[in-house]
Amino acid sequence: MSLSFEMPPGYRLEKFDNLDSTNEEAKRRAQTGAAAGLIISAQSQSAGKGRQGRTWISPSGGLYFSILLRPTCPAAKAAQLSFVSALAVGEGIATSLRVPERLCFKWPNDVLIGTRKVAGILLESGSGSKILEWLVVGIGINIESHPENMNYPATCLIHETGTACDPAQVLVNVVHAFDKWCRIWEGEGFEPLRVAWLDRARGLKTEIEVRLFEHSIRGVFQGLAPDGALRLEVPGEGERIIPAGDVYFPVQS
């Protein structure tokens, strides 16, 4: 069933009732030559994916979609598309919130309302010899419900807006914002994204915990490096640049 809303030029949507994972379907399409701009959306997922191999709980009533891109840049630079995605999700849902000022970002890939996660982002790619062959941006937004008893507290749009949200409209809003921020990134580089993301960063200039693969470190979140890595001032050590990890805050509700 086609939407009555228009996507930006160059984007096309395919909707499914259920998939194993919208990212997996987009990757399958990428590997068989699908052009950039394909959006795969599903009402539910049986094997939704989060970062670092985690499961993304995906019941009906949420918004789950993936965008296929073919960026002509190295993988390290393409990772900045996670900030494009976060800004797009934030812009796409902010106008629906009763208190849009509560919208914030958690490094590197999460969108929060207050202290609770409302959306997550997962980037997966296939590499050629020097540049990416394809990149899939997976986005999950809690619309009508949210998981409980997770390692990070969650929320959903219906709780935060006090009214029903049409997932189709949210999707269109986010894709239009994604296209806008993608064009800014392509034309002006990462700096405008860095500034806009930091304007809504949770925990800036406060103590945070960063969980790495084998250990955790604490320090003061000083901002983002020019490439999007996290700048952490560690007591007795000085500033560390952290390219990947999970951020947690000392007090969460």
Residue frames as qw, qx, qy, qz and C-alpha x, y, z in Angstrom:
[[0.000, 0.891, 0.455, 0.000, 0.00, 0.00, 0.00],
 [0.450, 0.377, -0.014, 0.809, 1.54, 3.30, -1.05],
 [0.232, -0.509, -0.426, 0.711, 1.70, 6.33, 1.21],
 [0.219, 0.871, 0.399, 0.184, -0.17, 9.51, 0.42],
 [0.282, -0.892, 0.159, 0.316, 2.93, 11.47, 1.46],
 [0.688, 0.683, -0.191, 0.153, 5.75, 12.35, -0.89],
 [0.801, -0.366, 0.089, 0.465, 9.30, 11.30, -0.22],
 [0.053, -0.797, 0.308, 0.518, 12.21, 13.57, -1.18],
 [0.712, 0.606, -0.286, -0.208, 13.48, 13.11, -4.74],
 [0.379, 0.523, -0.756, 0.110, 15.61, 10.00, -5.08],
 [0.249, -0.161, 0.847, -0.442, 13.99, 8.07, -2.22],
 [0.654, -0.071, -0.506, -0.558, 11.52, 5.22, -2.67],
 [0.452, -0.302, 0.643, -0.539, 9.71, 3.22, -0.02],
 [0.605, -0.038, -0.750, -0.264, 8.91, -0.48, 0.17],
 [0.506, -0.386, 0.421, -0.647, 6.67, -1.52, 3.09],
 [0.501, 0.010, -0.864, -0.040, 6.35, -4.95, 4.68],
 [0.706, -0.579, -0.187, -0.363, 4.11, -6.33, 7.40],
 [0.748, -0.593, 0.293, 0.059, 6.97, -8.28, 8.98],
 [0.633, 0.612, -0.448, 0.153, 10.66, -8.87, 8.27],
 [0.816, -0.215, -0.326, 0.426, 13.48, -10.52, 10.10],
 [0.368, -0.603, -0.051, 0.706, 15.20, -7.12, 10.06],
 [0.424, 0.890, 0.130, -0.108, 14.83, -4.08, 7.83],
 [0.127, -0.790, 0.539, 0.264, 18.62, -3.76, 7.88],
 [0.533, -0.129, 0.809, 0.214, 19.03, -7.34, 6.70],
 [0.572, 0.632, 0.522, 0.029, 16.55, -6.81, 3.88],
 [0.212, 0.953, -0.125, -0.175, 18.26, -3.56, 2.84],
 [0.318, -0.599, 0.688, 0.260, 21.64, -5.35, 2.90],
 [0.624, 0.200, 0.740, 0.156, 20.26, -8.12, 0.72],
 [0.466, 0.840, 0.276, -0.029, 19.03, -5.51, -1.75],
 [0.055, -0.892, 0.373, 0.247, 22.38, -3.70, -1.64],
 [0.464, -0.364, 0.765, 0.257, 24.23, -6.88, -2.47],
 [0.541, 0.395, 0.710, 0.218, 22.02, -7.47, -5.50],
 [0.340, 0.198, 0.357, 0.847, 22.57, -3.97, -6.90],
 [0.058, -0.845, -0.532, 0.001, 19.70, -1.86, -5.56],
 [0.295, 0.593, -0.001, 0.749, 20.23, 1.85, -6.03],
 [0.204, -0.095, -0.499, 0.837, 20.76, 4.32, -3.20],
 [0.339, -0.104, -0.004, -0.935, 17.63, 5.85, -1.71],
 [0.598, -0.247, -0.708, -0.283, 15.74, 2.60, -1.16],
 [0.331, -0.346, 0.524, -0.705, 13.83, 2.63, 2.14],
 [0.512, -0.160, -0.836, -0.113, 12.72, -0.67, 3.66],
 [0.365, -0.312, 0.378, -0.792, 10.02, -0.36, 6.34],
 [0.444, -0.184, -0.873, -0.077, 8.31, -3.07, 8.39],
 [0.548, -0.614, -0.117, -0.556, 5.44, -2.98, 10.89],
 [0.758, -0.566, 0.308, -0.099, 7.33, -5.51, 13.03],
 [0.424, 0.599, -0.678, 0.027, 10.62, -7.39, 13.02],
 [0.949, -0.258, -0.160, -0.082, 11.31, -10.93, 14.20],
 [0.823, -0.171, -0.056, 0.539, 15.06, -10.35, 14.55],
 [0.104, 0.971, 0.006, 0.217, 15.55, -6.61, 14.95],
 [0.775, 0.066, -0.213, 0.591, 19.13, -5.56, 15.48],
 [0.241, -0.970, 0.014, 0.037, 20.77, -3.05, 17.79],
 [0.245, 0.805, -0.518, 0.158, 24.38, -2.01, 18.25],
 [0.065, -0.502, 0.832, -0.226, 27.04, -4.56, 19.23],
 [0.315, -0.018, -0.936, -0.158, 24.82, -7.52, 18.41],
 [0.239, 0.160, 0.660, -0.694, 21.99, -6.55, 20.74],
 [0.086, 0.487, 0.833, 0.247, 18.38, -7.36, 19.95],
 [0.182, -0.011, 0.023, -0.983, 16.03, -4.50, 19.09],
 [0.226, 0.380, 0.853, -0.278, 12.59, -5.45, 20.38],
 [0.110, 0.110, -0.427, -0.891, 10.25, -4.70, 17.48],
 [0.264, 0.433, 0.832, -0.224, 6.54, -5.25, 18.16],
 [0.138, 0.603, 0.567, 0.544, 3.80, -3.93, 15.92],
 [0.227, -0.921, -0.315, 0.034, 3.12, -0.27, 16.60],
 [0.442, -0.636, 0.217, 0.594, 6.69, 0.94, 16.32],
 [0.541, 0.817, -0.118, -0.159, 8.51, 2.42, 13.36],
 [0.683, -0.357, 0.534, 0.347, 11.34, 0.33, 11.90],
 [0.673, 0.735, 0.080, -0.014, 13.05, 1.29, 8.67],
 [0.643, -0.356, 0.370, 0.569, 16.37, 1.24, 6.88],
 [0.407, 0.872, -0.070, -0.260, 17.80, 3.53, 4.22],
 [0.849, 0.073, 0.286, 0.437, 20.23, 2.21, 1.63],
 [0.089, 0.945, -0.186, -0.254, 23.02, 4.62, 0.69],
 [0.874, 0.222, 0.095, 0.423, 26.06, 4.36, -1.56],
 [0.159, -0.961, 0.117, 0.194, 28.40, 7.06, -0.20],
 [0.764, 0.514, -0.157, 0.357, 31.59, 7.70, -2.14],
 [0.107, -0.802, 0.429, -0.402, 33.80, 8.13, 0.91],
 [0.352, 0.230, -0.858, 0.296, 35.86, 6.02, 3.32],
 [0.547, -0.469, -0.692, -0.042, 34.06, 4.11, 6.06],
 [0.381, -0.292, -0.454, 0.751, 35.44, 6.35, 8.80],
 [0.108, 0.030, -0.066, -0.992, 33.82, 9.42, 7.26],
 [0.461, -0.281, -0.626, -0.563, 30.59, 7.61, 6.44],
 [0.400, -0.345, -0.758, 0.381, 30.23, 6.83, 10.16],
 [0.013, 0.122, 0.208, -0.970, 29.28, 10.50, 10.54],
 [0.396, -0.248, -0.558, -0.686, 25.95, 9.57, 8.97],
 [0.401, -0.427, -0.770, 0.255, 24.92, 8.37, 12.43],
 [0.101, -0.381, -0.297, 0.870, 24.82, 12.06, 13.42],
 [0.260, -0.022, -0.462, -0.848, 22.85, 12.88, 10.27],
 [0.442, -0.323, -0.804, -0.230, 20.40, 10.19, 11.36],
 [0.305, -0.431, -0.636, 0.563, 20.13, 11.38, 14.96],
 [0.047, 0.255, 0.030, -0.965, 19.49, 14.97, 13.87],
 [0.346, -0.105, -0.617, -0.699, 16.88, 13.73, 11.37],
 [0.414, -0.416, -0.808, 0.050, 15.04, 11.68, 13.98],
 [0.207, -0.395, -0.445, 0.776, 15.14, 14.56, 16.42],
 [0.167, 0.165, -0.191, -0.953, 13.78, 17.00, 13.87],
 [0.364, -0.164, -0.760, -0.513, 11.18, 14.50, 12.69],
 [0.455, -0.487, -0.742, 0.071, 9.64, 13.98, 16.13],
 [0.240, -0.102, -0.380, 0.887, 10.35, 17.26, 17.99],
 [0.279, -0.167, -0.164, -0.931, 7.25, 19.08, 16.76],
 [0.632, -0.341, -0.615, -0.325, 5.06, 16.29, 18.16],
 [0.503, -0.167, -0.662, 0.529, 6.41, 16.57, 21.69],
 [0.304, -0.870, -0.386, -0.044, 4.64, 18.46, 24.44],
 [0.336, -0.881, 0.224, 0.245, 8.04, 19.76, 25.59],
 [0.814, 0.543, -0.107, 0.173, 10.38, 19.63, 22.58],
 [0.017, 0.831, -0.486, 0.271, 13.21, 21.04, 24.71],
 [0.752, -0.405, 0.497, -0.153, 13.43, 17.64, 26.43],
 [0.912, 0.404, -0.005, 0.071, 14.67, 16.04, 23.21],
 [0.195, -0.819, 0.524, 0.126, 18.37, 15.24, 23.40],
 [0.804, 0.427, -0.414, -0.028, 21.07, 13.00, 21.95],
 [0.723, -0.553, 0.412, 0.040, 23.24, 10.37, 23.62],
 [0.287, 0.673, -0.644, -0.222, 26.54, 9.61, 21.94],
 [0.134, -0.246, 0.505, 0.816, 26.92, 7.96, 19.58],
 [0.135, -0.125, -0.778, -0.601, 23.59, 6.73, 18.17],
 [0.135, -0.511, -0.831, 0.173, 20.63, 7.29, 20.49],
 [0.161, -0.453, -0.163, -0.862, 17.80, 9.82, 20.64],
 [0.241, -0.299, -0.778, 0.498, 16.37, 10.53, 24.08],
 [0.271, -0.703, -0.255, -0.607, 13.41, 12.36, 25.54],
 [0.562, -0.748, 0.227, -0.269, 14.62, 13.52, 28.90],
 [0.299, -0.556, 0.774, -0.037, 16.55, 10.58, 30.30],
 [0.731, 0.119, 0.656, -0.147, 14.77, 7.88, 28.30],
 [0.158, -0.222, 0.732, 0.625, 15.59, 6.39, 24.92],
 [0.619, 0.484, 0.304, -0.539, 12.97, 6.83, 22.20],
 [0.786, 0.603, -0.088, -0.105, 15.00, 5.86, 19.13],
 [0.623, -0.478, 0.516, 0.343, 18.15, 4.02, 18.14],
 [0.550, 0.748, -0.270, -0.255, 20.30, 3.95, 15.03],
 [0.769, -0.255, 0.535, 0.238, 22.44, 1.18, 13.54],
 [0.423, 0.751, -0.375, -0.342, 24.82, 1.63, 10.62],
 [0.796, -0.114, 0.563, 0.190, 26.07, -1.39, 8.66],
 [0.336, 0.784, -0.321, -0.411, 28.24, -1.31, 5.56],
 [0.917, 0.157, 0.285, 0.230, 29.92, -3.27, 2.82],
 [0.191, -0.806, 0.321, 0.459, 33.41, -2.15, 1.87],
 [0.790, 0.602, -0.061, 0.102, 35.15, -2.05, -1.47],
 [0.774, 0.167, -0.197, 0.578, 38.89, -1.60, -1.92],
 [0.291, 0.141, -0.219, 0.921, 39.00, 2.05, -0.82],
 [0.350, -0.128, 0.111, -0.921, 35.44, 3.30, -0.37],
 [0.487, 0.136, 0.740, -0.444, 32.17, 1.82, 0.78],
 [0.017, -0.172, -0.831, -0.529, 30.13, -0.17, -1.69],
 [0.400, -0.587, -0.476, -0.519, 27.01, 0.51, 0.33],
 [0.061, 0.076, -0.646, 0.757, 25.83, 1.66, 3.72],
 [0.399, -0.539, -0.670, -0.320, 22.55, 0.86, 5.46],
 [0.093, -0.243, 0.416, -0.871, 21.14, 3.22, 8.08],
 [0.410, -0.421, -0.802, -0.108, 18.69, 1.40, 10.34],
 [0.162, -0.272, 0.282, -0.906, 16.35, 3.46, 12.53],
 [0.371, -0.437, -0.819, -0.015, 13.93, 2.23, 15.17],
 [0.162, -0.299, 0.190, -0.921, 11.51, 4.63, 16.89],
 [0.062, -0.326, -0.885, 0.328, 9.21, 3.65, 19.77],
 [0.214, -0.310, -0.343, -0.860, 5.78, 4.93, 18.76],
 [0.659, -0.443, -0.278, -0.541, 3.01, 3.16, 20.73],
 [0.873, -0.487, -0.023, 0.002, 5.05, 1.19, 23.25],
 [0.231, 0.753, -0.580, 0.209, 8.55, 0.73, 24.58],
 [0.770, -0.017, -0.619, 0.153, 10.50, -2.16, 26.09],
 [0.553, -0.768, 0.157, -0.283, 10.86, -2.53, 29.83],
 [0.815, -0.472, 0.318, 0.110, 13.75, -3.79, 31.93],
 [0.757, 0.564, -0.075, 0.321, 16.40, -2.95, 29.36],
 [0.684, -0.182, -0.175, 0.684, 19.95, -1.83, 30.12],
 [0.102, -0.007, -0.002, 0.995, 18.83, 1.74, 29.40],
 [0.268, 0.504, 0.637, -0.519, 15.39, 3.21, 30.29],
 [0.135, 0.216, 0.661, 0.706, 13.06, 3.73, 27.33],
 [0.316, 0.472, 0.393, -0.723, 9.98, 5.71, 26.39],
 [0.344, 0.380, 0.743, 0.432, 7.64, 6.06, 23.40],
 [0.020, 0.204, 0.229, 0.952, 6.03, 8.88, 21.47],
 [0.417, -0.579, -0.555, -0.428, 2.49, 8.22, 22.61],
 [0.582, -0.559, -0.433, 0.401, 3.62, 8.61, 26.21],
 [0.394, -0.255, -0.019, 0.883, 5.56, 11.78, 25.44],
 [0.056, -0.184, -0.376, -0.906, 2.98, 13.45, 23.18],
 [0.323, 0.215, 0.610, -0.691, -0.20, 12.37, 24.93],
 [0.691, 0.475, 0.091, -0.536, -1.78, 11.49, 21.60],
 [0.864, 0.167, 0.442, 0.176, -1.49, 8.90, 18.86],
 [0.005, 0.685, -0.463, -0.562, 1.24, 9.41, 16.27],
 [0.867, 0.461, 0.058, -0.177, 0.94, 8.13, 12.72],
 [0.706, -0.355, 0.452, 0.414, 4.09, 6.06, 12.02],
 [0.610, 0.514, 0.418, 0.434, 3.78, 6.82, 8.31],
 [0.078, 0.969, 0.060, 0.225, 3.88, 10.56, 8.96],
 [0.549, -0.748, 0.322, 0.190, 6.81, 10.20, 11.35],
 [0.772, 0.031, 0.461, 0.437, 8.67, 8.22, 8.68],
 [0.441, 0.740, 0.282, 0.422, 8.11, 10.89, 6.04],
 [0.204, -0.973, 0.073, -0.079, 9.15, 13.66, 8.44],
 [0.672, -0.555, 0.399, 0.285, 12.35, 11.85, 9.38],
 [0.726, 0.242, 0.440, 0.469, 13.30, 11.03, 5.78],
 [0.267, 0.891, 0.155, 0.333, 12.85, 14.65, 4.70],
 [0.366, -0.897, 0.248, 0.000, 15.02, 15.79, 7.61],
 [0.802, -0.232, 0.434, 0.340, 17.56, 13.06, 6.79],
 [0.620, 0.561, 0.318, 0.446, 17.80, 14.28, 3.20],
 [0.002, 0.975, -0.014, 0.222, 18.29, 17.87, 4.40],
 [0.536, -0.754, 0.370, 0.087, 21.06, 17.02, 6.87],
 [0.832, 0.050, 0.419, 0.360, 22.70, 14.67, 4.38],
 [0.481, 0.753, 0.179, 0.411, 22.94, 17.50, 1.89],
 [0.233, -0.943, 0.200, -0.128, 24.42, 19.80, 4.54],
 [0.759, -0.442, 0.431, 0.206, 27.00, 17.13, 5.40],
 [0.762, 0.329, 0.380, 0.409, 27.88, 16.58, 1.75],
 [0.332, 0.832, 0.142, 0.421, 28.16, 20.30, 1.01],
 [0.141, -0.877, 0.231, -0.398, 29.62, 21.74, 4.21],
 [0.415, 0.315, -0.769, 0.371, 31.24, 18.83, 6.01],
 [0.525, -0.367, -0.745, 0.184, 30.72, 17.58, 9.54],
 [0.186, 0.027, -0.386, 0.903, 31.06, 20.87, 11.44],
 [0.435, -0.244, -0.100, -0.861, 27.42, 22.06, 11.08],
 [0.777, -0.259, -0.535, -0.209, 26.26, 18.64, 12.26],
 [0.546, -0.050, -0.592, 0.590, 28.67, 18.67, 15.19],
 [0.063, -0.136, 0.239, -0.959, 27.36, 22.06, 16.33],
 [0.619, -0.229, -0.253, -0.708, 23.69, 21.09, 15.95],
 [0.767, -0.176, -0.617, 0.027, 24.18, 17.73, 17.69],
 [0.408, -0.009, -0.552, 0.727, 26.06, 19.27, 20.63],
 [0.268, -0.285, 0.032, -0.920, 23.26, 21.80, 21.07],
 [0.804, -0.275, -0.094, -0.519, 21.07, 18.88, 22.22],
 [0.582, 0.234, -0.747, 0.219, 23.75, 16.61, 23.70],
 [0.736, -0.631, -0.123, -0.211, 22.88, 15.04, 27.03],
 [0.851, -0.424, -0.020, 0.308, 25.57, 15.19, 29.68],
 [0.537, 0.621, -0.089, 0.564, 27.82, 17.77, 28.05],
 [0.079, 0.624, -0.409, 0.661, 30.38, 19.12, 30.56],
 [0.721, -0.464, 0.293, -0.424, 29.29, 16.57, 33.19],
 [0.236, -0.396, 0.887, -0.006, 30.72, 13.26, 34.36],
 [0.864, 0.201, -0.155, -0.434, 29.78, 10.23, 32.30],
 [0.625, -0.303, 0.714, 0.088, 30.78, 6.60, 32.11],
 [0.601, 0.530, -0.428, -0.419, 31.94, 5.16, 28.80],
 [0.818, -0.163, 0.549, -0.062, 31.79, 1.39, 28.53],
 [0.310, 0.593, -0.651, -0.359, 34.33, 0.00, 26.10],
 [0.795, 0.110, -0.545, -0.242, 34.66, -3.59, 25.01],
 [0.705, -0.023, -0.635, 0.316, 36.74, -4.75, 27.98],
 [0.362, -0.326, -0.498, 0.718, 36.49, -1.99, 30.58],
 [0.016, -0.895, -0.406, -0.183, 34.79, 1.27, 31.54],
 [0.418, 0.023, -0.181, 0.890, 36.21, 4.73, 32.11],
 [0.103, -0.865, -0.469, 0.146, 34.75, 7.82, 33.73],
 [0.373, -0.099, 0.077, 0.919, 35.41, 11.42, 32.94],
 [0.217, 0.641, 0.263, -0.688, 33.86, 14.72, 31.91],
 [0.553, 0.530, 0.572, 0.294, 32.18, 14.79, 28.50],
 [0.222, -0.523, 0.101, 0.817, 33.93, 17.71, 26.79],
 [0.484, 0.624, -0.086, -0.607, 32.33, 17.49, 23.34],
 [0.897, 0.335, 0.281, 0.065, 33.01, 15.93, 19.96],
 [0.449, -0.366, 0.481, 0.658, 36.24, 15.74, 18.02],
 [0.292, 0.474, -0.307, -0.772, 36.14, 17.07, 14.43],
 [0.312, 0.110, -0.852, -0.407, 35.33, 13.56, 13.17],
 [0.709, -0.339, -0.285, -0.549, 32.57, 12.82, 15.71],
 [0.636, -0.058, -0.687, 0.347, 34.62, 10.88, 18.26],
 [0.508, -0.811, -0.268, -0.111, 33.89, 11.59, 21.93],
 [0.296, 0.556, -0.431, 0.646, 36.20, 13.88, 23.92],
 [0.747, -0.583, -0.316, -0.052, 36.51, 12.71, 27.52],
 [0.056, 0.717, -0.482, 0.501, 38.55, 14.48, 30.20],
 [0.855, -0.241, -0.454, 0.069, 39.80, 11.67, 32.45],
 [0.443, -0.869, 0.189, -0.117, 41.01, 12.61, 35.96],
 [0.612, -0.573, 0.498, 0.221, 44.77, 12.28, 36.26],
 [0.681, 0.126, 0.605, 0.392, 45.12, 11.39, 32.59],
 [0.045, 0.380, -0.282, -0.880, 43.90, 14.30, 30.51],
 [0.659, 0.396, 0.019, -0.639, 41.72, 14.22, 27.45],
 [0.402, -0.049, 0.884, 0.231, 41.02, 10.96, 25.66],
 [0.498, 0.300, -0.333, -0.742, 39.48, 10.66, 22.21],
 [0.474, 0.038, 0.861, -0.178, 37.09, 7.71, 22.10],
 [0.254, 0.155, -0.605, -0.738, 35.92, 6.54, 18.66],
 [0.629, -0.214, -0.612, -0.428, 33.45, 3.90, 19.89],
 [0.140, -0.020, -0.816, 0.560, 31.73, 2.94, 23.12],
 [0.330, -0.638, -0.637, -0.280, 28.48, 3.15, 25.12],
 [0.019, 0.365, -0.307, 0.879, 27.72, 6.18, 27.28],
 [0.480, -0.580, -0.657, 0.012, 25.96, 5.92, 30.63],
 [0.092, -0.677, 0.137, -0.717, 25.14, 8.62, 33.14],
 [0.128, 0.169, -0.795, 0.568, 25.71, 8.35, 36.91],
 [0.320, 0.281, 0.651, -0.628, 22.04, 8.95, 37.72],
 [0.225, -0.093, -0.682, -0.690, 19.23, 7.72, 35.46],
 [0.442, 0.148, 0.568, -0.679, 15.49, 7.61, 35.98]]
